[in-house]
Amino acid sequence: MTEPTLDPETRILRFIEHVHPYDSLDRETLFRISGVFVARTADAGQQIYSVGDTLDGLFLIEHGTVEITDENDAPVSILHGRNSFGERGLVREGRALTNARAVEETRLLVLPIATFQELVGSSRSFARFFDRGRSPARERRGELATQRVGDLMAQNPISVAPDTAIQAAAGMMRDTRVSCLAVTEEKDKLVGIVTLRDMATKAVASGLAGDTPVREIMTADPASLPPSALGSDLLNMMLERKVGHVTVTEGNRLVGILTQTDLTRFQAVTSASMVQEIADAATAKEMAAVTARLPSLLAQLVGAGNRHEVVTRLVTDIADAVTRRLLVLAEKEFGSPPVDYLWLACGSQGRQEQTGVSDQDNCLIIDDDASGGDAVYFEKLAKFVSDGLDTCGYFYCPGDMMATNPRWRQPVAVWRRYFRGWIDKPDPEAQMLASVMFDLRPIGGAAHLFENLQEETLAEAGRNSIFVSHMIANSLKHTPPLGLFRGFATVRSGEHKNELDMKMNGVVPVVDLGRVYALKGGLTDVNTRARLEAAEANGTISQSGAHDLLDAYDLIAETRLKRQAEEIRAGRKPDNFMPPSDLSDLERSHLRDAFVVVRTMQSAVGQGKGMLS
């Protein structure tokens, strides 16, 4: 007996009630929207839309197959029945960001834009399914460690000129009930700070005359942070330098002051107490007892809903504190250094992106005034620090990218030759080394040894089009784990077979893109998210491309951290692998879309465009 033919609305209703997220809508809404869908048929090979086209609405495949390609015609997805497409363009001014072509005769349902927007506004589950941005839950505030210094500082700080009499300055501090004054020259240029302690120990105790200028008792070049720094940076600086006042500057211009009194309304966080314990430790073994709590700290921070860049920053702060303390202990052990030196971190520590899985990557820059005999001192210092880091759980680099390797413990002139050689002859090893070294960040020592070197290298590299091309090609070796048929390309063999590598195929492709944008834009930022934001600000990538990539990076990085936190809570050692089956349908959909964005941006860079319009 032949089943009666259904009218279009009933057929559409019976179809969408079994398709997510429509299946989450109430029955009345389903009845209503089944009548507004527009049915459309696309012949095999027919273009449904192209990049830049104005979209009619959200597309849903009822039957057939659709190929999605990016703006450079690189394949992104092969979609079948029950799959939606076009949503990214709908939330980006209604214009298509990809190409869509029917592979075979395909029956489509098009949900008009007005109805799509109405459902996004009225249905939380519908909105959540199509919102690829960061969840508001990830934007929690309230803990000192995650606050911006600019939000914590006292505005309009009281300042005096260097020739102000100490008696007048003391009267000003009494009348305004402050414990310190900034000392500035014209245009708010910060030159020093004077505190009540200075008044007592340097002025009164020494019997200085009341008309003595404050420049005689001030602390020149005081501890300072930019407004963009985190509260954790503030706490770490106060604890490590044992200061109670920190100035806030933009360039050398004073914009605020922070004191310990300003922080009393906030509770000290675990990361800050760990830094304090490390700063007071006398041995690497004592520090290891502190770093043993890092997994718990990571799980706690992730569980509290902190942003991924905040979590990795706080975790990296611990490694920085350990490194600086080991440098202090090394100098106590071997005596003062014969010449200036600078210890730098590269890799994830250099980018301030360490997670629960980190080895050590570091190097040493030595002043050119060093003599041949000084090499022994720095060899001993490097071994002392690297051995201490290993004791604290930052294991030796498998590739020997450490200051203990003489190759990575050299004077400034040699480092300058290294970079010039890599740029002039970008063979595979040079590309690899340049990629690592472009992530260098000073940790302890004489920072001036690196400043000119970094600027010179970026400028020279940016001018060499062949080197830039090789760096771009090198950045495309790590690709997102996308399978064409709406799935994931998982690890094919070994211990992690059928799992996603959330490091090498997840965050690393974005890290590589960020490094390329920094190179092309001459940006000095090292942190990946900061690089993407700076690349948007200077026009290296478009605003829409930057927003898409930032959203994708946030989702990928937070998924990785969430997985590590779950492993820690389960009593397992965290790693970078994750079975797709551990994700919900919604999480898989969003993660795959994030990988699609990364693949699209890689394709754009590979084509020399570097942006999405």
C-alpha positions as CSV (number, residue, x, y, z in Angstrom):
1,M,0.0,0.0,0.0
2,T,1.5,3.4,-1.1
3,E,2.1,5.9,1.7
4,P,0.1,9.1,1.0
5,T,2.2,12.1,-0.2
6,L,2.8,14.7,2.5
7,D,2.2,18.4,2.0
8,P,5.4,20.4,2.1
9,E,4.9,21.9,5.6
10,T,4.3,18.5,7.2
11,R,7.3,17.0,5.4
12,I,9.5,19.8,6.6
13,L,8.1,19.5,10.2
14,R,8.8,15.8,10.3
15,F,12.3,16.4,9.1
16,I,13.4,19.3,11.4
17,E,11.9,17.8,14.5
18,H,14.7,15.2,14.4
19,V,17.5,17.7,13.5
20,H,19.5,19.5,16.2
21,P,19.0,22.3,17.4
22,Y,15.4,22.4,16.0
23,D,14.6,19.4,18.1
24,S,15.1,21.6,21.2
25,L,12.3,24.0,20.1
26,D,8.7,23.7,21.5
27,R,6.0,22.2,19.3
28,E,4.3,25.5,18.6
29,T,7.5,27.1,17.3
30,L,8.3,24.0,15.2
31,F,4.8,24.2,13.5
32,R,5.3,27.9,12.9
33,I,8.8,27.8,11.4
34,S,8.0,24.7,9.2
35,G,5.9,27.1,7.2
36,V,8.6,29.7,6.6
37,F,11.3,27.4,5.3
38,V,11.9,27.9,1.6
39,A,12.5,24.6,-0.3
40,R,15.2,24.8,-3.0
41,T,16.8,22.2,-5.3
42,A,20.4,22.5,-6.5
43,D,21.6,20.5,-9.5
44,A,24.9,18.6,-9.4
45,G,27.7,21.1,-9.8
46,Q,25.5,24.1,-9.2
47,Q,27.0,27.0,-7.1
48,I,24.7,27.7,-4.2
49,Y,26.7,30.8,-3.1
50,S,30.2,32.3,-3.4
51,V,32.4,34.2,-1.0
52,G,30.9,37.7,-0.6
53,D,27.4,36.9,-1.7
54,T,24.5,38.2,0.3
55,L,22.9,35.2,2.0
56,D,19.2,34.5,1.9
57,G,19.2,32.7,5.2
58,L,20.5,29.6,7.0
59,F,20.8,26.5,4.7
60,L,19.8,23.0,5.9
61,I,20.5,20.0,3.7
62,E,17.4,17.8,3.5
63,H,18.9,15.4,1.0
64,G,22.1,15.4,-1.1
65,T,25.7,16.5,-0.7
66,V,27.3,20.0,-0.6
67,E,31.0,20.9,-0.8
68,I,32.2,23.9,1.2
69,T,35.5,25.6,0.1
70,D,37.2,28.7,1.4
71,E,38.0,31.9,-0.5
72,N,40.9,30.2,-2.2
73,D,38.8,27.2,-3.2
74,A,40.6,24.9,-0.7
75,P,38.2,22.2,0.5
76,V,36.8,22.7,3.9
77,S,33.9,20.2,4.3
78,I,31.7,17.8,2.5
79,L,28.2,18.1,4.1
80,H,25.3,15.7,3.9
81,G,21.7,15.5,5.1
82,R,20.8,17.2,8.4
83,N,23.9,19.5,8.2
84,S,23.5,23.3,8.3
85,F,25.8,25.8,6.6
86,G,26.0,29.6,6.1
87,E,25.7,30.5,9.8
88,R,29.1,32.2,10.0
89,G,28.3,34.6,7.3
90,L,24.9,35.3,8.8
91,V,26.5,36.6,12.0
92,R,29.1,38.5,9.9
93,E,27.0,41.1,8.2
94,G,25.0,38.6,6.2
95,R,27.7,37.9,3.6
96,A,29.1,34.4,2.7
97,L,32.6,33.7,4.1
98,T,32.9,30.5,2.1
99,N,31.8,28.9,-1.2
100,A,29.0,26.3,-1.3
101,R,28.5,23.9,-4.3
102,A,26.1,21.0,-4.8
103,V,28.1,17.8,-5.5
104,E,24.9,15.9,-6.5
105,E,21.3,16.9,-6.9
106,T,20.5,18.3,-3.5
107,R,17.3,19.4,-1.7
108,L,17.8,22.4,0.6
109,L,15.7,24.1,3.1
110,V,16.5,27.8,3.7
111,L,15.5,29.5,7.0
112,P,15.0,33.2,6.3
113,I,17.4,35.6,8.0
114,A,14.6,37.3,10.1
115,T,13.4,33.9,11.5
116,F,17.0,32.8,12.2
117,Q,17.7,36.0,14.1
118,E,14.4,35.7,16.0
119,L,15.3,32.1,17.1
120,V,18.8,33.1,18.1
121,G,17.2,35.8,20.3
122,S,14.4,33.7,21.8
123,S,15.9,30.2,22.2
124,R,19.0,29.7,24.3
125,S,19.8,26.3,22.9
126,F,19.4,27.5,19.3
127,A,21.6,30.5,20.0
128,R,24.2,28.3,21.7
129,F,24.4,25.9,18.8
130,F,25.2,28.7,16.3
131,D,27.2,31.0,18.5
132,R,30.9,30.2,17.8
133,G,32.1,33.0,20.1
134,R,33.4,32.8,23.6
135,S,30.8,32.0,26.2
136,P,30.0,34.8,28.7
137,A,30.8,32.3,31.4
138,R,34.4,32.4,30.4
139,E,34.6,36.2,31.1
140,R,34.2,35.9,34.9
141,R,35.9,38.6,36.9
142,G,36.5,39.2,40.5
143,E,39.8,37.6,41.4
144,L,42.9,39.8,41.8
145,A,45.1,37.5,39.7
146,T,42.8,37.9,36.7
147,Q,42.1,41.6,37.0
148,R,43.8,44.1,34.7
149,V,46.2,46.5,36.5
150,G,44.5,49.4,34.8
151,D,41.3,48.4,36.6
152,L,43.0,48.1,40.0
153,M,45.2,51.2,40.0
154,A,44.5,54.5,41.7
155,Q,43.6,57.1,39.0
156,N,45.2,60.5,38.8
157,P,48.1,59.7,41.1
158,I,49.7,62.5,43.1
159,S,53.1,63.5,41.8
160,V,55.8,66.1,42.5
161,A,58.7,67.5,40.6
162,P,62.2,66.2,41.4
163,D,63.2,69.6,42.9
164,T,60.3,69.7,45.3
165,A,61.5,70.1,48.9
166,I,61.1,67.0,51.1
167,Q,59.3,69.0,53.7
168,A,56.7,70.2,51.2
169,A,56.4,66.6,49.9
170,A,55.9,65.2,53.4
171,G,53.2,67.8,54.0
172,M,51.5,66.8,50.8
173,M,51.5,63.1,51.8
174,R,50.1,64.0,55.2
175,D,47.3,66.2,53.8
176,T,46.3,63.7,51.1
177,R,46.8,60.7,53.3
178,V,48.9,58.8,50.8
179,S,51.9,56.6,51.5
180,C,53.9,57.6,48.4
181,L,54.3,60.2,45.7
182,A,55.4,59.7,42.1
183,V,58.2,61.9,41.0
184,T,57.7,63.2,37.5
185,E,59.2,65.6,35.0
186,E,57.3,67.4,32.3
187,K,54.5,65.5,30.4
188,D,54.2,63.1,33.3
189,K,57.5,61.4,32.6
190,L,58.1,59.1,35.5
191,V,61.6,59.4,37.0
192,G,61.1,58.1,40.6
193,I,59.0,57.4,43.6
194,V,59.2,58.6,47.2
195,T,57.5,56.8,50.1
196,L,56.9,57.3,53.8
197,R,59.7,54.8,54.4
198,D,62.1,57.0,52.3
199,M,61.1,60.0,54.4
200,A,61.8,58.1,57.6
201,T,65.0,56.2,56.7
202,K,66.6,58.6,54.2
203,A,65.5,62.0,55.3
204,V,64.7,62.1,59.0
205,A,67.2,59.4,60.1
206,S,70.0,61.2,58.1
207,G,69.0,64.6,59.4
208,L,68.5,66.1,55.9
209,A,67.4,69.7,55.7
210,G,63.7,70.3,54.9
211,D,64.6,72.1,51.7
212,T,66.5,69.1,50.3
213,P,64.9,68.1,46.9
214,V,63.1,64.8,46.8
215,R,65.4,63.6,44.1
216,E,68.0,63.0,46.8
217,I,65.8,60.4,48.6
218,M,63.6,59.0,45.8
219,T,63.9,55.6,44.3
220,A,64.9,56.2,40.7
221,D,63.4,54.0,37.9
222,P,60.9,52.3,40.3
223,A,59.1,49.0,39.8
224,S,56.5,49.6,37.1
225,L,53.9,47.7,35.0
226,P,51.6,48.7,32.1
227,P,47.8,49.0,32.5
228,S,47.4,45.7,30.5
229,A,49.3,43.6,33.0
230,L,47.4,41.2,35.3
231,G,47.0,41.4,39.0
232,S,49.2,38.3,39.2
233,D,52.0,40.3,37.6
234,L,51.5,43.0,40.3
235,L,51.6,40.4,43.2
236,N,54.6,38.7,41.7
237,M,56.5,41.9,41.4
238,M,55.7,43.0,44.9
239,L,56.7,39.6,46.4
240,E,59.8,39.1,44.4
241,R,61.2,42.6,44.7
242,K,59.8,43.1,48.2
243,V,58.2,46.4,47.4
244,G,54.9,47.8,48.6
245,H,54.3,50.4,45.8
246,V,54.2,49.8,42.0
247,T,53.8,52.6,39.4
248,V,51.7,52.0,36.3
249,T,53.1,53.5,33.1
250,E,52.4,53.7,29.4
251,G,55.8,54.0,27.8
252,N,57.5,56.2,30.4
253,R,54.4,58.2,31.2
254,L,52.8,57.8,34.6
255,V,49.1,56.8,34.6
256,G,48.6,55.3,38.1
257,I,50.0,53.8,41.3
258,L,49.2,50.6,43.2
259,T,50.0,50.0,46.8
260,Q,49.5,47.0,49.1
261,T,46.7,49.0,50.7
262,D,44.9,49.1,47.4
263,L,44.8,45.3,47.3
264,T,43.3,44.7,50.7
265,R,39.8,44.2,49.2
266,F,41.1,41.3,47.1
267,Q,42.0,37.9,48.5
268,A,45.5,36.6,47.7
269,V,45.3,33.8,45.1
270,T,47.1,30.5,45.1
271,S,49.4,31.5,42.3
272,A,50.6,34.5,44.2
273,S,51.3,32.5,47.4
274,M,53.2,29.9,45.3
275,V,55.4,32.7,43.8
276,Q,56.1,34.0,47.4
277,E,57.1,30.5,48.5
278,I,59.4,30.2,45.5
279,A,61.0,33.6,46.1
280,D,61.8,32.5,49.7
281,A,63.1,29.0,48.7
282,A,66.7,28.1,49.4
283,T,67.0,25.1,47.1
284,A,65.5,23.6,44.0
285,K,64.0,20.8,46.1
286,E,62.0,23.3,48.1
287,M,60.7,24.9,44.9
288,A,59.8,21.4,43.6
289,A,57.5,21.0,46.6
290,V,55.7,24.2,45.4
291,T,55.6,23.3,41.7
292,A,54.1,19.9,42.6
293,R,50.9,21.9,43.3
294,L,50.7,23.2,39.7
295,P,48.3,20.6,38.4
296,S,45.9,21.5,41.2
297,L,46.3,25.2,40.4
298,L,45.5,24.5,36.8
299,A,42.4,22.5,37.6
300,Q,41.2,25.1,40.1
301,L,41.7,28.0,37.6
302,V,39.9,26.2,34.8
303,G,37.1,25.1,37.1
304,A,36.6,28.7,38.2
305,G,35.9,29.7,34.6
306,N,39.0,31.7,34.0
307,R,40.0,32.6,30.4
308,H,42.6,30.3,28.8
309,E,45.1,33.1,28.4
310,V,44.7,33.9,32.1
311,V,45.2,30.3,33.2
312,T,48.3,29.8,31.0
313,R,49.7,33.2,32.1
314,L,49.4,32.3,35.8
315,V,50.9,28.8,35.2
316,T,53.8,30.4,33.3
317,D,54.3,32.9,36.1
318,I,55.3,30.0,38.3
319,A,58.0,28.9,35.8
320,D,59.3,32.4,35.5
321,A,59.5,32.7,39.3
322,V,61.4,29.4,39.6
323,T,63.8,30.5,36.9
324,R,64.6,33.8,38.5
325,R,65.0,32.3,41.9
326,L,67.4,29.7,40.4
327,L,69.4,32.5,38.8
328,V,69.7,34.2,42.2
329,L,70.8,31.0,43.9
330,A,73.3,30.3,41.0
331,E,74.9,33.7,41.6
332,K,75.2,33.0,45.3
333,E,76.8,29.7,44.5
334,F,79.3,30.9,41.8
335,G,79.7,34.5,42.6
336,S,78.7,37.6,40.7
337,P,78.7,37.2,36.9
338,P,81.9,38.5,35.2
339,V,79.8,40.4,32.6
340,D,76.1,41.1,32.0
341,Y,73.9,38.2,30.8
342,L,70.3,37.6,30.0
343,W,68.3,34.3,30.5
344,L,65.5,34.0,28.0
345,A,62.6,31.5,27.6
346,C,61.3,30.3,24.3
347,G,58.5,27.9,23.4
348,S,55.4,28.0,25.5
349,Q,57.1,29.7,28.4
350,G,58.3,32.4,26.1
351,R,54.8,33.0,24.9
352,Q,53.4,32.7,28.4
353,E,51.2,29.8,27.3
354,Q,52.3,26.9,29.5
355,T,49.7,24.3,30.5
356,G,49.9,21.2,32.6
357,V,52.4,19.7,30.2
358,S,55.7,21.6,29.8
359,D,59.4,21.0,29.3
360,Q,62.0,23.7,29.3
361,D,63.2,25.7,26.3
362,N,65.7,28.5,27.1
363,C,68.9,30.2,26.1
364,L,71.5,32.6,27.4
365,I,72.7,35.9,25.8
366,I,76.1,37.1,27.1
367,D,77.6,40.6,26.8
368,D,80.1,40.9,24.0
369,D,82.7,42.1,26.6
370,A,83.0,38.5,27.9
371,S,86.5,36.9,27.7
372,G,87.3,33.3,26.9
373,G,87.6,32.4,30.5
374,D,84.1,33.7,31.3
375,A,82.6,30.7,29.4
376,V,83.2,28.4,32.4
377,Y,81.1,30.6,34.7
378,F,78.1,30.7,32.4
379,E,78.4,27.0,31.7
380,K,78.1,26.3,35.4
381,L,75.2,28.8,35.8
382,A,73.3,27.3,32.9
383,K,73.7,23.8,34.3
384,F,72.6,24.9,37.8
385,V,69.4,26.6,36.5
386,S,68.5,23.8,34.0
387,D,69.1,21.1,36.5
388,G,66.9,23.0,39.0
389,L,64.1,23.5,36.5
390,D,64.2,19.7,35.8
391,T,64.0,19.1,39.5
392,C,60.9,21.3,39.6
393,G,59.2,19.3,36.8
394,Y,60.2,21.3,33.8
395,F,61.9,18.5,32.0
396,Y,65.0,18.8,29.8
397,C,64.1,19.7,26.2
398,P,64.2,16.6,24.0
399,G,65.7,18.8,21.2
400,D,68.4,20.2,23.6
401,M,67.1,23.7,23.1
402,M,68.6,24.8,26.4
403,A,71.2,27.1,27.7
404,T,73.2,24.1,28.7
405,N,73.9,23.5,25.0
406,P,76.9,25.8,24.1
407,R,75.2,26.6,20.9
408,W,72.4,28.5,22.8
409,R,74.8,30.2,25.3
410,Q,76.6,32.8,23.3
411,P,77.5,36.5,23.2
412,V,75.2,39.1,21.5
413,A,77.4,39.2,18.4
414,V,77.0,35.5,17.8
415,W,73.3,35.6,18.3
416,R,73.1,38.4,15.8
417,R,75.0,36.2,13.3
418,Y,72.6,33.3,14.1
419,F,69.6,35.3,13.2
420,R,71.2,36.9,10.1
421,G,72.2,33.4,8.9
422,W,68.7,32.0,9.4
423,I,67.2,34.9,7.5
424,D,69.7,34.8,4.6
425,K,69.5,31.1,4.2
426,P,66.1,29.8,5.2
427,D,66.7,26.0,5.0
428,P,64.4,23.7,7.0
429,E,66.6,23.8,10.1
430,A,66.8,27.6,9.9
431,Q,63.0,27.9,9.6
432,M,62.6,25.7,12.7
433,L,65.2,27.6,14.7
434,A,63.8,31.0,13.7
435,S,60.3,29.9,14.6
436,V,61.5,28.9,18.1
437,M,63.7,32.0,18.6
438,F,61.0,34.5,17.5
439,D,59.2,33.5,20.7
440,L,62.0,34.6,23.0
441,R,61.1,36.5,26.2
442,P,63.6,37.8,28.7
443,I,63.2,36.2,32.2
444,G,66.2,37.4,34.3
445,G,69.3,39.4,33.8
446,A,70.2,42.5,31.7
447,A,67.2,43.1,29.4
448,H,69.1,45.6,27.3
449,L,71.1,42.8,25.6
450,F,68.0,41.7,23.8
451,E,66.2,44.9,23.0
452,N,68.1,46.0,19.9
453,L,68.6,42.5,18.7
454,Q,64.9,41.8,18.7
455,E,64.1,45.0,16.8
456,E,66.9,44.5,14.2
457,T,65.9,40.9,13.6
458,L,62.2,41.6,13.0
459,A,63.1,44.5,10.7
460,E,65.6,42.4,8.7
461,A,63.3,39.4,8.5
462,G,60.3,41.4,7.4
463,R,62.4,42.9,4.5
464,N,63.4,39.5,3.2
465,S,60.5,38.2,1.1
466,I,62.1,34.8,0.5
467,F,62.5,34.2,4.3
468,V,58.9,35.3,4.9
469,S,57.7,32.9,2.2
470,H,59.6,30.1,3.8
471,M,58.3,30.9,7.3
472,I,54.7,30.9,5.9
473,A,55.3,27.5,4.3
474,N,56.8,26.2,7.5
475,S,53.7,27.5,9.5
476,L,51.4,25.4,7.3
477,K,53.0,22.1,8.2
478,H,50.6,21.7,11.2
479,T,47.0,21.6,10.1
480,P,43.8,21.3,12.0
481,P,42.4,17.7,12.3
482,L,39.6,18.0,9.8
483,G,38.1,15.1,8.0
484,L,36.1,16.1,4.9
485,F,33.0,14.2,5.9
486,R,32.0,16.4,8.9
487,G,34.3,14.5,11.2
488,F,37.8,14.8,12.6
489,A,41.1,13.4,11.4
490,T,42.4,11.6,14.5
491,V,45.8,10.1,15.3
492,R,46.1,7.0,13.1
493,S,48.3,4.7,15.3
494,G,50.1,4.3,18.6
495,E,49.1,4.9,22.1
496,H,46.7,7.8,21.1
497,K,45.1,6.2,18.1
498,N,41.7,7.7,17.2
499,E,42.3,10.7,19.5
500,L,42.7,14.4,18.6
501,D,46.1,16.0,19.2
502,M,44.9,19.3,20.7
503,K,48.4,20.7,20.8
504,M,50.1,19.9,17.4
505,N,46.8,20.0,15.4
506,G,44.9,22.3,17.7
507,V,46.7,25.3,19.2
508,V,50.0,25.0,17.3
509,P,48.5,26.0,13.9
510,V,47.2,29.2,15.5
511,V,50.5,29.8,17.3
512,D,52.2,29.5,13.9
513,L,49.8,31.9,12.3
514,G,50.3,34.4,15.1
515,R,54.1,34.2,14.5
516,V,53.7,34.9,10.8
517,Y,51.4,37.8,11.4
518,A,53.9,39.2,13.9
519,L,56.7,38.8,11.3
520,K,54.7,40.4,8.5
521,G,53.6,43.3,10.8
522,G,56.9,43.8,12.6
523,L,55.1,43.2,15.9
524,T,57.2,42.6,19.1
525,D,54.4,40.8,20.9
526,V,55.2,37.2,21.8
527,N,52.0,35.8,23.3
528,T,49.7,34.3,20.6
529,R,46.5,36.1,21.5
530,A,48.4,39.4,21.9
531,R,49.9,38.9,18.4
532,L,46.5,38.3,16.8
533,E,45.0,41.4,18.5
534,A,48.0,43.5,17.4
535,A,47.8,42.1,13.9
536,E,44.2,43.3,13.8
537,A,45.0,46.7,15.2
538,N,47.7,47.4,12.6
539,G,45.8,45.9,9.6
540,T,47.9,42.8,9.0
541,I,44.6,40.8,9.2
542,S,41.1,42.1,8.7
543,Q,38.8,42.8,11.6
544,S,36.4,40.0,10.7
545,G,39.3,37.6,10.1
546,A,40.8,38.5,13.4
547,H,37.6,38.0,15.3
548,D,36.9,34.7,13.7
549,L,40.4,33.4,14.5
550,L,40.4,34.8,18.0
551,D,37.1,33.0,18.7
552,A,38.4,29.8,17.2
553,Y,41.6,30.0,19.2
554,D,39.8,30.6,22.4
555,L,37.5,27.6,21.9
556,I,40.4,25.3,20.9
557,A,42.7,26.4,23.7
558,E,39.9,26.2,26.3
559,T,38.8,22.8,25.2
560,R,42.4,21.6,25.6
561,L,42.7,23.1,29.1
562,K,39.3,21.7,30.1
563,R,40.5,18.2,29.1
564,Q,43.7,18.5,31.1
565,A,41.8,19.7,34.1
566,E,39.5,16.7,33.8
567,E,42.5,14.3,33.7
568,I,44.0,16.0,36.8
569,R,40.8,15.7,38.7
570,A,40.6,12.0,37.7
571,G,44.1,11.5,39.2
572,R,45.8,11.0,35.8
573,K,48.7,12.9,34.3
574,P,47.5,15.5,31.9
575,D,48.4,15.3,28.2
576,N,47.3,16.9,24.9
577,F,45.2,14.1,23.5
578,M,41.4,13.8,23.6
579,P,38.9,11.3,22.1
580,P,36.2,13.0,20.1
581,S,33.7,10.7,21.7
582,D,34.3,12.6,25.0
583,L,32.7,15.7,23.5
584,S,28.9,16.3,23.2
585,D,27.4,16.8,19.7
586,L,27.3,20.5,20.4
587,E,31.0,20.6,21.5
588,R,32.0,18.6,18.4
589,S,30.1,20.9,16.1
590,H,31.7,24.0,17.6
591,L,35.2,22.6,17.7
592,R,35.0,21.5,14.1
593,D,33.9,25.0,13.1
594,A,36.8,26.4,15.0
595,F,39.2,24.1,13.1
596,V,37.5,25.2,9.8
597,V,38.3,28.9,10.7
598,V,41.9,28.0,11.3
599,R,42.2,26.0,8.1
600,T,40.6,28.9,6.2
601,M,43.1,31.4,7.6
602,Q,46.0,29.1,6.8
603,S,44.7,28.9,3.2
604,A,44.6,32.7,3.1
605,V,48.1,33.1,4.4
606,G,49.3,30.4,1.9
607,Q,47.8,32.4,-0.9
608,G,49.5,35.6,0.2
609,K,46.3,37.2,1.4
610,G,46.6,36.8,5.2
611,M,43.1,37.8,6.0
612,L,39.4,37.1,5.6
613,S,37.2,39.9,4.3
